[in-house]
Amino acid sequence: LRKAHRRLCLIHHPDKQGVDVTEEQREAINVKFLKIQEAFDILNDPKKRRKYDSIGDFDDSVPSCLKEGHDFFLAFGTVFKRNAKWSEVKPVPDVGDAGTPYDEVRRFYEFWHSFESWRDLDGKIMEECGEDCFMNLDEAECREEKRWMERENSKLRQKFQKVERQRILKLVEVAERHDPRIKA
């Protein structure tokens, strides 16, 4: 990452672009260089990177039942793999197949019952509640007000994290109900 950043800086630095550029071109060069710097800052900081990785479309759907003739391992395996991306604990156990020993199946479901997610839901919260739903900590006049603002922001996040946790638990319960290994 550092090597690529350094290479891009050497290519796109405003001082390396020559003297005969117009003011508009110089501004465009500066904007591009600032974007490179910002991208490096985000990718280099683990917290900012997780926040960035959480942005974007993600299929939150959970199958409610298993239709007749559908393969359990195919239907639920993809959903578990998709959600494993957010796991705080690695490696994430695989669904397995029909020949997986019962002990491994039990460990799989125990893992998902105590699933810890690192997913940052701020983007989803702002999408549903509006851009100004979080309190801006920079506007606080004193530290007590800032702490109060942090608590209010935390309450909002906890509400959405609870919904996310319930979604995962629903997935696990539905999977357990339809798992042929558990039924057997």
TIVO-2410 file (N, C-alpha, C; in nm, 3 decimals):
# residues 184
REC num residu      c1      c2      c3 atome chaine
REC   1      L   0.082  -0.119   0.000     N      A
REC   1      L   0.000   0.000   0.000    CA      A
REC   1      L   0.087   0.126   0.000     C      A
REC   2      R   0.188   0.123   0.085     N      A
REC   2      R   0.278   0.240   0.092    CA      A
REC   2      R   0.355   0.259  -0.039     C      A
REC   3      K   0.397   0.147  -0.097     N      A
REC   3      K   0.472   0.154  -0.221    CA      A
REC   3      K   0.386   0.213  -0.333     C      A
REC   4      A   0.262   0.167  -0.342     N      A
REC   4      A   0.171   0.218  -0.444    CA      A
REC   4      A   0.140   0.365  -0.421     C      A
REC   5      H   0.122   0.403  -0.295     N      A
REC   5      H   0.095   0.543  -0.263    CA      A
REC   5      H   0.214   0.631  -0.303     C      A
REC   6      R   0.331   0.587  -0.272     N      A
REC   6      R   0.451   0.665  -0.305    CA      A
REC   6      R   0.464   0.680  -0.458     C      A
REC   7      R   0.439   0.573  -0.529     N      A
REC   7      R   0.448   0.577  -0.675    CA      A
REC   7      R   0.345   0.676  -0.732     C      A
REC   8      L   0.223   0.672  -0.680     N      A
REC   8      L   0.119   0.765  -0.727    CA      A
REC   8      L   0.153   0.910  -0.691     C      A
REC   9      C   0.212   0.930  -0.575     N      A
REC   9      C   0.251   1.066  -0.535    CA      A
REC   9      C   0.359   1.120  -0.629     C      A
REC  10      L   0.453   1.036  -0.666     N      A
REC  10      L   0.558   1.081  -0.757    CA      A
REC  10      L   0.502   1.116  -0.895     C      A
REC  11      I   0.399   1.047  -0.935     N      A
REC  11      I   0.339   1.073  -1.067    CA      A
REC  11      I   0.246   1.195  -1.063     C      A
REC  12      H   0.163   1.205  -0.960     N      A
REC  12      H   0.055   1.305  -0.959    CA      A
REC  12      H   0.080   1.426  -0.870     C      A
REC  13      H   0.197   1.438  -0.810     N      A
REC  13      H   0.223   1.554  -0.724    CA      A
REC  13      H   0.214   1.682  -0.808     C      A
REC  14      P   0.148   1.786  -0.755     N      A
REC  14      P   0.132   1.911  -0.831    CA      A
REC  14      P   0.264   1.974  -0.878     C      A
REC  15      D   0.370   1.958  -0.802     N      A
REC  15      D   0.499   2.016  -0.841    CA      A
REC  15      D   0.562   1.942  -0.959     C      A
REC  16      K   0.518   1.820  -0.987     N      A
REC  16      K   0.575   1.739  -1.095    CA      A
REC  16      K   0.498   1.756  -1.228     C      A
REC  17      Q   0.399   1.842  -1.230     N      A
REC  17      Q   0.311   1.852  -1.346    CA      A
REC  17      Q   0.354   1.955  -1.451     C      A
REC  18      G   0.459   2.024  -1.428     N      A
REC  18      G   0.507   2.120  -1.528    CA      A
REC  18      G   0.459   2.261  -1.499     C      A
REC  19      V   0.517   2.355  -1.572     N      A
REC  19      V   0.489   2.495  -1.547    CA      A
REC  19      V   0.382   2.552  -1.642     C      A
REC  20      D   0.365   2.494  -1.756     N      A
REC  20      D   0.275   2.552  -1.856    CA      A
REC  20      D   0.134   2.493  -1.848     C      A
REC  21      V   0.076   2.490  -1.730     N      A
REC  21      V  -0.062   2.443  -1.714    CA      A
REC  21      V  -0.149   2.562  -1.675     C      A
REC  22      T  -0.273   2.557  -1.718     N      A
REC  22      T  -0.365   2.666  -1.685    CA      A
REC  22      T  -0.408   2.654  -1.540     C      A
REC  23      E  -0.474   2.757  -1.492     N      A
REC  23      E  -0.520   2.759  -1.354    CA      A
REC  23      E  -0.624   2.649  -1.329     C      A
REC  24      E  -0.711   2.625  -1.425     N      A
REC  24      E  -0.811   2.518  -1.414    CA      A
REC  24      E  -0.745   2.381  -1.406     C      A
REC  25      Q  -0.644   2.359  -1.490     N      A
REC  25      Q  -0.573   2.232  -1.488    CA      A
REC  25      Q  -0.498   2.214  -1.356     C      A
REC  26      R  -0.438   2.320  -1.306     N      A
REC  26      R  -0.366   2.314  -1.179    CA      A
REC  26      R  -0.462   2.277  -1.065     C      A
REC  27      E  -0.583   2.334  -1.068     N      A
REC  27      E  -0.683   2.304  -0.966    CA      A
REC  27      E  -0.725   2.157  -0.975     C      A
REC  28      A  -0.745   2.107  -1.096     N      A
REC  28      A  -0.782   1.967  -1.115    CA      A
REC  28      A  -0.670   1.874  -1.066     C      A
REC  29      I  -0.547   1.911  -1.090     N      A
REC  29      I  -0.431   1.833  -1.044    CA      A
REC  29      I  -0.428   1.829  -0.891     C      A
REC  30      N  -0.451   1.944  -0.828     N      A
REC  30      N  -0.452   1.951  -0.682    CA      A
REC  30      N  -0.563   1.866  -0.622     C      A
REC  31      V  -0.682   1.871  -0.684     N      A
REC  31      V  -0.794   1.791  -0.635    CA      A
REC  31      V  -0.762   1.642  -0.646     C      A
REC  32      K  -0.705   1.601  -0.758     N      A
REC  32      K  -0.670   1.460  -0.777    CA      A
REC  32      K  -0.566   1.415  -0.674     C      A
REC  33      F  -0.467   1.499  -0.649     N      A
REC  33      F  -0.364   1.465  -0.552    CA      A
REC  33      F  -0.424   1.455  -0.411     C      A
REC  34      L  -0.514   1.545  -0.376     N      A
REC  34      L  -0.579   1.540  -0.245    CA      A
REC  34      L  -0.663   1.413  -0.229     C      A
REC  35      K  -0.725   1.368  -0.337     N      A
REC  35      K  -0.802   1.243  -0.332    CA      A
REC  35      K  -0.710   1.123  -0.308     C      A
REC  36      I  -0.594   1.125  -0.369     N      A
REC  36      I  -0.496   1.018  -0.347    CA      A
REC  36      I  -0.454   1.016  -0.200     C      A
REC  37      Q  -0.428   1.134  -0.145     N      A
REC  37      Q  -0.388   1.145  -0.004    CA      A
REC  37      Q  -0.499   1.096   0.088     C      A
REC  38      E  -0.622   1.136   0.059     N      A
REC  38      E  -0.736   1.096   0.142    CA      A
REC  38      E  -0.756   0.945   0.136     C      A
REC  39      A  -0.744   0.887   0.017     N      A
REC  39      A  -0.758   0.742   0.004    CA      A
REC  39      A  -0.651   0.669   0.084     C      A
REC  40      F  -0.529   0.719   0.081     N      A
REC  40      F  -0.422   0.656   0.158    CA      A
REC  40      F  -0.450   0.666   0.307     C      A
REC  41      D  -0.498   0.781   0.352     N      A
REC  41      D  -0.530   0.799   0.494    CA      A
REC  41      D  -0.638   0.701   0.539     C      A
REC  42      I  -0.740   0.682   0.456     N      A
REC  42      I  -0.849   0.590   0.491    CA      A
REC  42      I  -0.801   0.446   0.492     C      A
REC  43      L  -0.726   0.407   0.391     N      A
REC  43      L  -0.681   0.268   0.383    CA      A
REC  43      L  -0.573   0.235   0.486     C      A
REC  44      N  -0.503   0.335   0.533     N      A
REC  44      N  -0.395   0.313   0.628    CA      A
REC  44      N  -0.443   0.307   0.773     C      A
REC  45      D  -0.559   0.364   0.803     N      A
REC  45      D  -0.615   0.366   0.938    CA      A
REC  45      D  -0.718   0.253   0.950     C      A
REC  46      P  -0.698   0.155   1.040     N      A
REC  46      P  -0.789   0.041   1.049    CA      A
REC  46      P  -0.935   0.080   1.075     C      A
REC  47      K  -0.959   0.178   1.162     N      A
REC  47      K  -1.097   0.219   1.191    CA      A
REC  47      K  -1.164   0.281   1.068     C      A
REC  48      K  -1.092   0.370   1.002     N      A
REC  48      K  -1.147   0.435   0.882    CA      A
REC  48      K  -1.167   0.334   0.771     C      A
REC  49      R  -1.077   0.236   0.762     N      A
REC  49      R  -1.089   0.135   0.658    CA      A
REC  49      R  -1.213   0.049   0.679     C      A
REC  50      R  -1.239   0.010   0.805     N      A
REC  50      R  -1.359  -0.069   0.833    CA      A
REC  50      R  -1.484   0.011   0.800     C      A
REC  51      K  -1.482   0.139   0.834     N      A
REC  51      K  -1.596   0.225   0.802    CA      A
REC  51      K  -1.616   0.230   0.650     C      A
REC  52      Y  -1.508   0.244   0.576     N      A
REC  52      Y  -1.515   0.247   0.430    CA      A
REC  52      Y  -1.564   0.113   0.374     C      A
REC  53      D  -1.512   0.004   0.429     N      A
REC  53      D  -1.552  -0.129   0.382    CA      A
REC  53      D  -1.700  -0.157   0.408     C      A
REC  54      S  -1.757  -0.090   0.508     N      A
REC  54      S  -1.898  -0.110   0.541    CA      A
REC  54      S  -1.992  -0.033   0.449     C      A
REC  55      I  -1.937   0.061   0.374     N      A
REC  55      I  -2.019   0.141   0.282    CA      A
REC  55      I  -2.049   0.058   0.159     C      A
REC  56      G  -2.163   0.081   0.103     N      A
REC  56      G  -2.197   0.012  -0.021    CA      A
REC  56      G  -2.313  -0.083  -0.003     C      A
REC  57      D  -2.356  -0.138  -0.112     N      A
REC  57      D  -2.469  -0.229  -0.109    CA      A
REC  57      D  -2.427  -0.363  -0.050     C      A
REC  58      F  -2.513  -0.415   0.034     N      A
REC  58      F  -2.492  -0.547   0.092    CA      A
REC  58      F  -2.627  -0.615   0.099     C      A
REC  59      D  -2.633  -0.738   0.053     N      A
REC  59      D  -2.759  -0.813   0.053    CA      A
REC  59      D  -2.786  -0.864   0.195     C      A
REC  60      D  -2.877  -0.796   0.266     N      A
REC  60      D  -2.912  -0.833   0.403    CA      A
REC  60      D  -3.017  -0.942   0.410     C      A
REC  61      S  -3.063  -0.990   0.296     N      A
REC  61      S  -3.175  -1.083   0.295    CA      A
REC  61      S  -3.139  -1.215   0.364     C      A
REC  62      V  -3.240  -1.267   0.431     N      A
REC  62      V  -3.227  -1.395   0.501    CA      A
REC  62      V  -3.340  -1.484   0.453     C      A
REC  63      P  -3.310  -1.605   0.403     N      A
REC  63      P  -3.418  -1.693   0.358    CA      A
REC  63      P  -3.509  -1.729   0.476     C      A
REC  64      S  -3.640  -1.717   0.454     N      A
REC  64      S  -3.733  -1.747   0.563    CA      A
REC  64      S  -3.769  -1.895   0.570     C      A
REC  65      C  -3.753  -1.962   0.457     N      A
REC  65      C  -3.781  -2.106   0.454    CA      A
REC  65      C  -3.702  -2.170   0.341     C      A
REC  66      L  -3.704  -2.300   0.340     N      A
REC  66      L  -3.636  -2.375   0.235    CA      A
REC  66      L  -3.742  -2.434   0.144     C      A
REC  67      K  -3.743  -2.391   0.020     N      A
REC  67      K  -3.845  -2.439  -0.074    CA      A
REC  67      K  -3.819  -2.585  -0.109     C      A
REC  68      E  -3.927  -2.652  -0.142     N      A
REC  68      E  -3.921  -2.794  -0.176    CA      A
REC  68      E  -3.825  -2.817  -0.293     C      A
REC  69      G  -3.734  -2.909  -0.277     N      A
REC  69      G  -3.641  -2.944  -0.384    CA      A
REC  69      G  -3.514  -2.861  -0.387     C      A
REC  70      H  -3.502  -2.760  -0.302     N      A
REC  70      H  -3.382  -2.679  -0.298    CA      A
REC  70      H  -3.279  -2.741  -0.203     C      A
REC  71      D  -3.154  -2.723  -0.235     N      A
REC  71      D  -3.045  -2.776  -0.154    CA      A
REC  71      D  -3.017  -2.682  -0.037     C      A
REC  72      F  -3.024  -2.734   0.085     N      A
REC  72      F  -3.000  -2.654   0.205    CA      A
REC  72      F  -2.861  -2.592   0.203     C      A
REC  73      F  -2.760  -2.669   0.168     N      A
REC  73      F  -2.621  -2.623   0.174    CA      A
REC  73      F  -2.593  -2.514   0.072     C      A
REC  74      L  -2.659  -2.520  -0.040     N      A
REC  74      L  -2.643  -2.417  -0.142    CA      A
REC  74      L  -2.718  -2.289  -0.101     C      A
REC  75      A  -2.841  -2.306  -0.054     N      A
REC  75      A  -2.924  -2.191  -0.019    CA      A
REC  75      A  -2.868  -2.114   0.101     C      A
REC  76      F  -2.832  -2.184   0.206     N      A
REC  76      F  -2.786  -2.117   0.327    CA      A
REC  76      F  -2.635  -2.094   0.330     C      A
REC  77      G  -2.561  -2.176   0.258     N      A
REC  77      G  -2.415  -2.160   0.254    CA      A
REC  77      G  -2.374  -2.024   0.201     C      A
REC  78      T  -2.440  -1.979   0.094     N      A
REC  78      T  -2.405  -1.848   0.036    CA      A
REC  78      T  -2.440  -1.735   0.132     C      A
REC  79      V  -2.550  -1.747   0.204     N      A
REC  79      V  -2.591  -1.642   0.298    CA      A
REC  79      V  -2.492  -1.634   0.414     C      A
REC  80      F  -2.450  -1.748   0.467     N      A
REC  80      F  -2.353  -1.749   0.576    CA      A
REC  80      F  -2.218  -1.695   0.529     C      A
REC  81      K  -2.176  -1.732   0.409     N      A
REC  81      K  -2.048  -1.681   0.355    CA      A
REC  81      K  -2.052  -1.530   0.339     C      A
REC  82      R  -2.165  -1.481   0.290     N      A
REC  82      R  -2.181  -1.337   0.270    CA      A
REC  82      R  -2.171  -1.261   0.403     C      A
REC  83      N  -2.232  -1.315   0.508     N      A
REC  83      N  -2.232  -1.249   0.638    CA      A
REC  83      N  -2.103  -1.272   0.715     C      A
REC  84      A  -2.026  -1.374   0.678     N      A
REC  84      A  -1.898  -1.402   0.745    CA      A
REC  84      A  -1.799  -1.289   0.725     C      A
REC  85      K  -1.820  -1.210   0.622     N      A
REC  85      K  -1.734  -1.094   0.594    CA      A
REC  85      K  -1.722  -1.002   0.716     C      A
REC  86      W  -1.830  -0.991   0.794     N      A
REC  86      W  -1.834  -0.896   0.906    CA      A
REC  86      W  -1.785  -0.957   1.037     C      A
REC  87      S  -1.739  -1.080   1.037     N      A
REC  87      S  -1.702  -1.147   1.161    CA      A
REC  87      S  -1.578  -1.086   1.225     C      A
REC  88      E  -1.591  -1.059   1.353     N      A
REC  88      E  -1.478  -1.010   1.432    CA      A
REC  88      E  -1.379  -1.123   1.456     C      A
REC  89      V  -1.429  -1.246   1.467     N      A
REC  89      V  -1.346  -1.363   1.495    CA      A
REC  89      V  -1.320  -1.438   1.364     C      A
REC  90      K  -1.196  -1.464   1.336     N      A
REC  90      K  -1.157  -1.539   1.217    CA      A
REC  90      K  -1.083  -1.665   1.262     C      A
REC  91      P  -1.085  -1.773   1.193     N      A
REC  91      P  -1.162  -1.807   1.075    CA      A
REC  91      P  -1.307  -1.838   1.110     C      A
REC  92      V  -1.394  -1.814   1.015     N      A
REC  92      V  -1.536  -1.841   1.031    CA      A
REC  92      V  -1.562  -1.983   0.984     C      A
REC  93      P  -1.628  -2.064   1.065     N      A
REC  93      P  -1.655  -2.203   1.023    CA      A
REC  93      P  -1.749  -2.208   0.903     C      A
REC  94      D  -1.730  -2.309   0.821     N      A
REC  94      D  -1.809  -2.328   0.701    CA      A
REC  94      D  -1.933  -2.411   0.734     C      A
REC  95      V  -2.038  -2.395   0.654     N      A
REC  95      V  -2.162  -2.472   0.674    CA      A
REC  95      V  -2.133  -2.621   0.665     C      A
REC  96      G  -2.046  -2.657   0.575     N      A
REC  96      G  -2.014  -2.798   0.558    CA      A
REC  96      G  -2.105  -2.862   0.455     C      A
REC  97      D  -2.121  -2.994   0.467     N      A
REC  97      D  -2.208  -3.068   0.376    CA      A
REC  97      D  -2.280  -3.176   0.453     C      A
REC  98      A  -2.348  -3.263   0.382     N      A
REC  98      A  -2.427  -3.368   0.447    CA      A
REC  98      A  -2.341  -3.464   0.529     C      A
REC  99      G  -2.213  -3.476   0.495     N      A
REC  99      G  -2.125  -3.569   0.566    CA      A
REC  99      G  -2.049  -3.506   0.682     C      A
REC 100      T  -2.076  -3.383   0.715     N      A
REC 100      T  -2.005  -3.315   0.824    CA      A
REC 100      T  -2.045  -3.377   0.958     C      A
REC 101      P  -1.947  -3.409   1.043     N      A
REC 101      P  -1.977  -3.468   1.174    CA      A
REC 101      P  -2.063  -3.373   1.259     C      A
REC 102      Y  -2.147  -3.432   1.344     N      A
REC 102      Y  -2.241  -3.354   1.424    CA      A
REC 102      Y  -2.169  -3.253   1.515     C      A
REC 103      D  -2.051  -3.289   1.568     N      A
REC 103      D  -1.976  -3.196   1.656    CA      A
REC 103      D  -1.939  -3.068   1.582     C      A
REC 104      E  -1.899  -3.081   1.457     N      A
REC 104      E  -1.866  -2.962   1.377    CA      A
REC 104      E  -1.990  -2.879   1.347     C      A
REC 105      V  -2.101  -2.946   1.324     N      A
REC 105      V  -2.227  -2.876   1.300    CA      A
REC 105      V  -2.265  -2.796   1.424     C      A
REC 106      R  -2.254  -2.857   1.542     N      A
REC 106      R  -2.284  -2.789   1.669    CA      A
REC 106      R  -2.193  -2.667   1.686     C      A
REC 107      R  -2.062  -2.682   1.659     N      A
REC 107      R  -1.967  -2.570   1.672    CA      A
REC 107      R  -2.002  -2.459   1.574     C      A
REC 108      F  -2.045  -2.497   1.454     N      A
REC 108      F  -2.087  -2.397   1.354    CA      A
REC 108      F  -2.200  -2.311   1.409     C      A
REC 109      Y  -2.304  -2.376   1.461     N      A
REC 109      Y  -2.419  -2.301   1.512    CA      A
REC 109      Y  -2.385  -2.224   1.640     C      A
REC 110      E  -2.300  -2.278   1.723     N      A
REC 110      E  -2.256  -2.205   1.843    CA      A
REC 110      E  -2.180  -2.078   1.804     C      A
REC 111      F  -2.097  -2.090   1.701     N      A
REC 111      F  -2.024  -1.973   1.653    CA      A
REC 111      F  -2.121  -1.864   1.609     C      A
REC 112      W  -2.221  -1.903   1.530     N      A
REC 112      W  -2.314  -1.804   1.476    CA      A
REC 112      W  -2.411  -1.751   1.583     C      A
REC 113      H  -2.439  -1.830   1.686     N      A
REC 113      H  -2.524  -1.779   1.795    CA      A
REC 113      H  -2.451  -1.670   1.873     C      A
REC 114      S  -2.319  -1.678   1.880     N      A
REC 114      S  -2.241  -1.576   1.952    CA      A
REC 114      S  -2.162  -1.488   1.854     C      A
REC 115      F  -2.216  -1.468   1.736     N      A
REC 115      F  -2.151  -1.392   1.629    CA      A
REC 115      F  -2.126  -1.248   1.673     C      A
REC 116      E  -2.002  -1.204   1.653     N      A
REC 116      E  -1.964  -1.065   1.681    CA      A
REC 116      E  -1.930  -0.998   1.549     C      A
REC 117      S  -2.000  -0.889   1.521     N      A
REC 117      S  -1.983  -0.821   1.394    CA      A
REC 117      S  -1.903  -0.692   1.412     C      A
REC 118      W  -1.820  -0.660   1.313     N      A
REC 118      W  -1.747  -0.533   1.314    CA      A
REC 118      W  -1.811  -0.434   1.218     C      A
REC 119      R  -1.921  -0.471   1.159     N      A
REC 119      R  -1.987  -0.389   1.057    CA      A
REC 119      R  -2.025  -0.252   1.111     C      A
REC 120      D  -1.989  -0.149   1.038     N      A
REC 120      D  -2.022  -0.011   1.073    CA      A
REC 120      D  -2.152   0.024   1.001     C      A
REC 121      L  -2.255   0.054   1.075     N      A
REC 121      L  -2.387   0.077   1.017    CA      A
REC 121      L  -2.419   0.224   0.998     C      A
REC 122      D  -2.322   0.314   1.013     N      A
REC 122      D  -2.348   0.457   1.003    CA      A
REC 122      D  -2.410   0.496   0.869     C      A
REC 123      G  -2.361   0.439   0.761     N      A
REC 123      G  -2.415   0.469   0.629    CA      A
REC 123      G  -2.561   0.429   0.618     C      A
REC 124      K  -2.594   0.311   0.670     N      A
REC 124      K  -2.732   0.263   0.668    CA      A
REC 124      K  -2.821   0.350   0.756     C      A
REC 125      I  -2.768   0.391   0.870     N      A
REC 125      I  -2.844   0.477   0.962    CA      A
REC 125      I  -2.875   0.610   0.895     C      A
REC 126      M  -2.775   0.671   0.832     N      A
REC 126      M  -2.797   0.800   0.765    CA      A
REC 126      M  -2.892   0.786   0.647     C      A
REC 127      E  -2.889   0.671   0.582     N      A
REC 127      E  -2.979   0.647   0.470    CA      A
REC 127      E  -3.124   0.642   0.517     C      A
REC 128      E  -3.147   0.579   0.632     N      A
REC 128      E  -3.283   0.563   0.684    CA      A
REC 128      E  -3.331   0.683   0.763     C      A
REC 129      C  -3.243   0.745   0.841     N      A
REC 129      C  -3.284   0.853   0.932    CA      A
REC 129      C  -3.250   0.992   0.881     C      A
REC 130      G  -3.174   1.001   0.775     N      A
REC 130      G  -3.135   1.131   0.722    CA      A
REC 130      G  -2.990   1.162   0.753     C      A
REC 131      E  -2.932   1.252   0.673     N      A
REC 131      E  -2.790   1.286   0.686    CA      A
REC 131      E  -2.757   1.352   0.819     C      A
REC 132      D  -2.853   1.422   0.879     N      A
REC 132      D  -2.825   1.498   1.001    CA      A
REC 132      D  -2.870   1.426   1.127     C      A
REC 133      C  -2.881   1.293   1.123     N      A
REC 133      C  -2.929   1.218   1.239    CA      A
REC 133      C  -2.823   1.210   1.351     C      A
REC 134      F  -2.696   1.213   1.315     N      A
REC 134      F  -2.590   1.210   1.416    CA      A
REC 134      F  -2.557   1.352   1.461     C      A
REC 135      M  -2.529   1.366   1.587     N      A
REC 135      M  -2.490   1.496   1.640    CA      A
REC 135      M  -2.344   1.521   1.607     C      A
REC 136      N  -2.314   1.642   1.566     N      A
REC 136      N  -2.177   1.680   1.531    CA      A
REC 136      N  -2.102   1.716   1.658     C      A
REC 137      L  -2.003   1.636   1.694     N      A
REC 137      L  -1.929   1.656   1.818    CA      A
REC 137      L  -1.846   1.785   1.817     C      A
REC 138      D  -1.816   1.836   1.698     N      A
REC 138      D  -1.739   1.960   1.688    CA      A
REC 138      D  -1.820   2.082   1.732     C      A
REC 139      E  -1.951   2.068   1.736     N      A
REC 139      E  -2.038   2.179   1.776    CA      A
REC 139      E  -2.059   2.187   1.927     C      A
REC 140      A  -2.006   2.092   2.000     N      A
REC 140      A  -2.023   2.092   2.146    CA      A
REC 140      A  -1.950   2.211   2.209     C      A
REC 141      E  -2.017   2.274   2.305     N      A
REC 141      E  -1.959   2.391   2.371    CA      A
REC 141      E  -1.872   2.353   2.490     C      A
REC 142      C  -1.895   2.236   2.548     N      A
REC 142      C  -1.814   2.193   2.662    CA      A
REC 142      C  -1.806   2.039   2.660     C      A
REC 143      R  -1.724   1.986   2.745     N      A
REC 143      R  -1.703   1.840   2.741    CA      A
REC 143      R  -1.826   1.763   2.786     C      A
REC 144      E  -1.907   1.820   2.879     N      A
REC 144      E  -2.031   1.752   2.921    CA      A
REC 144      E  -2.128   1.740   2.804     C      A
REC 145      E  -2.139   1.848   2.725     N      A
REC 145      E  -2.227   1.844   2.609    CA      A
REC 145      E  -2.174   1.744   2.505     C      A
REC 146      K  -2.043   1.740   2.489     N      A
REC 146      K  -1.983   1.646   2.394    CA      A
REC 146      K  -2.010   1.501   2.438     C      A
REC 147      R  -1.998   1.475   2.567     N      A
REC 147      R  -2.026   1.340   2.617    CA      A
REC 147      R  -2.172   1.304   2.597     C      A
REC 148      W  -2.262   1.400   2.620     N      A
REC 148      W  -2.405   1.377   2.598    CA      A
REC 148      W  -2.430   1.345   2.451     C      A
REC 149      M  -2.367   1.420   2.361     N      A
REC 149      M  -2.382   1.397   2.217    CA      A
REC 149      M  -2.331   1.258   2.180     C      A
REC 150      E  -2.217   1.219   2.237     N      A
REC 150      E  -2.162   1.085   2.210    CA      A
REC 150      E  -2.259   0.977   2.256     C      A
REC 151      R  -2.321   0.997   2.373     N      A
REC 151      R  -2.419   0.899   2.423    CA      A
REC 151      R  -2.541   0.890   2.331     C      A
REC 152      E  -2.588   1.003   2.283     N      A
REC 152      E  -2.703   1.003   2.192    CA      A
REC 152      E  -2.669   0.932   2.061     C      A
REC 153      N  -2.550   0.959   2.008     N      A
REC 153      N  -2.506   0.890   1.886    CA      A
REC 153      N  -2.493   0.740   1.911     C      A
REC 154      S  -2.442   0.705   2.028     N      A
REC 154      S  -2.425   0.565   2.064    CA      A
REC 154      S  -2.561   0.494   2.076     C      A
REC 155      K  -2.660   0.561   2.132     N      A
REC 155      K  -2.795   0.502   2.143    CA      A
REC 155      K  -2.851   0.471   2.005     C      A
REC 156      L  -2.832   0.564   1.912     N      A
REC 156      L  -2.881   0.544   1.776    CA      A
REC 156      L  -2.811   0.425   1.711     C      A
REC 157      R  -2.679   0.416   1.728     N      A
REC 157      R  -2.604   0.303   1.672    CA      A
REC 157      R  -2.647   0.171   1.734     C      A
REC 158      Q  -2.666   0.171   1.866     N      A
REC 158      Q  -2.706   0.047   1.935    CA      A
REC 158      Q  -2.841  -0.004   1.887     C      A
REC 159      K  -2.931   0.088   1.857     N      A
REC 159      K  -3.062   0.049   1.806    CA      A
REC 159      K  -3.048  -0.028   1.674     C      A
REC 160      F  -2.964   0.021   1.585     N      A
REC 160      F  -2.944  -0.045   1.456    CA      A
REC 160      F  -2.860  -0.172   1.471     C      A
REC 161      Q  -2.766  -0.172   1.565     N      A
REC 161      Q  -2.686  -0.293   1.589    CA      A
REC 161      Q  -2.773  -0.405   1.644     C      A
REC 162      K  -2.872  -0.368   1.724     N      A
REC 162      K  -2.965  -0.467   1.778    CA      A
REC 162      K  -3.045  -0.531   1.665     C      A
REC 163      V  -3.091  -0.449   1.571     N      A
REC 163      V  -3.165  -0.501   1.455    CA      A
REC 163      V  -3.075  -0.595   1.372     C      A
REC 164      E  -2.949  -0.554   1.355     N      A
REC 164      E  -2.854  -0.637   1.281    CA      A
REC 164      E  -2.831  -0.770   1.352     C      A
REC 165      R  -2.819  -0.767   1.482     N      A
REC 165      R  -2.800  -0.889   1.562    CA      A
REC 165      R  -2.922  -0.981   1.548     C      A
REC 166      Q  -3.041  -0.922   1.551     N      A
REC 166      Q  -3.164  -1.002   1.536    CA      A
REC 166      Q  -3.171  -1.065   1.398     C      A
REC 167      R  -3.122  -0.994   1.297     N      A
REC 167      R  -3.120  -1.049   1.161    CA      A
REC 167      R  -3.032  -1.173   1.154     C      A
REC 168      I  -2.915  -1.165   1.216     N      A
REC 168      I  -2.823  -1.280   1.218    CA      A
REC 168      I  -2.884  -1.396   1.296     C      A
REC 169      L  -2.945  -1.367   1.411     N      A
REC 169      L  -3.006  -1.473   1.491    CA      A
REC 169      L  -3.122  -1.538   1.415     C      A
REC 170      K  -3.198  -1.460   1.340     N      A
REC 170      K  -3.306  -1.516   1.259    CA      A
REC 170      K  -3.249  -1.611   1.154     C      A
REC 171      L  -3.139  -1.570   1.091     N      A
REC 171      L  -3.073  -1.656   0.993    CA      A
REC 171      L  -3.033  -1.789   1.056     C      A
REC 172      V  -2.973  -1.783   1.173     N      A
REC 172      V  -2.926  -1.904   1.242    CA      A
REC 172      V  -3.044  -1.993   1.280     C      A
REC 173      E  -3.151  -1.933   1.332     N      A
REC 173      E  -3.267  -2.013   1.372    CA      A
REC 173      E  -3.333  -2.082   1.252     C      A
REC 174      V  -3.349  -2.009   1.142     N      A
REC 174      V  -3.410  -2.067   1.023    CA      A
REC 174      V  -3.321  -2.178   0.968     C      A
REC 175      A  -3.191  -2.155   0.967     N      A
REC 175      A  -3.098  -2.257   0.917    CA      A
REC 175      A  -3.102  -2.382   1.004     C      A
REC 176      E  -3.105  -2.363   1.135     N      A
REC 176      E  -3.111  -2.479   1.225    CA      A
REC 176      E  -3.239  -2.559   1.205     C      A
REC 177      R  -3.349  -2.488   1.183     N      A
REC 177      R  -3.478  -2.553   1.163    CA      A
REC 177      R  -3.479  -2.639   1.036     C      A
REC 178      H  -3.406  -2.595   0.933     N      A
REC 178      H  -3.410  -2.666   0.805    CA      A
REC 178      H  -3.286  -2.753   0.778     C      A
REC 179      D  -3.190  -2.753   0.868     N      A
REC 179      D  -3.066  -2.828   0.847    CA      A
REC 179      D  -3.095  -2.979   0.855     C      A
REC 180      P  -3.069  -3.051   0.746     N      A
REC 180      P  -3.096  -3.195   0.746    CA      A
REC 180      P  -3.012  -3.273   0.847     C      A
REC 181      R  -2.893  -3.224   0.880     N      A
REC 181      R  -2.807  -3.291   0.978    CA      A
REC 181      R  -2.867  -3.281   1.118     C      A
REC 182      I  -2.930  -3.170   1.150     N      A
REC 182      I  -2.994  -3.152   1.282    CA      A
REC 182      I  -3.121  -3.235   1.287     C      A
REC 183      K  -3.194  -3.234   1.177     N      A
REC 183      K  -3.318  -3.313   1.172    CA      A
REC 183      K  -3.291  -3.461   1.192     C      A
REC 184      A  -3.179  -3.507   1.137     N      A
REC 184      A  -3.145  -3.649   1.147    CA      A
REC 184      A  -3.106  -3.682   1.290     C      A
***
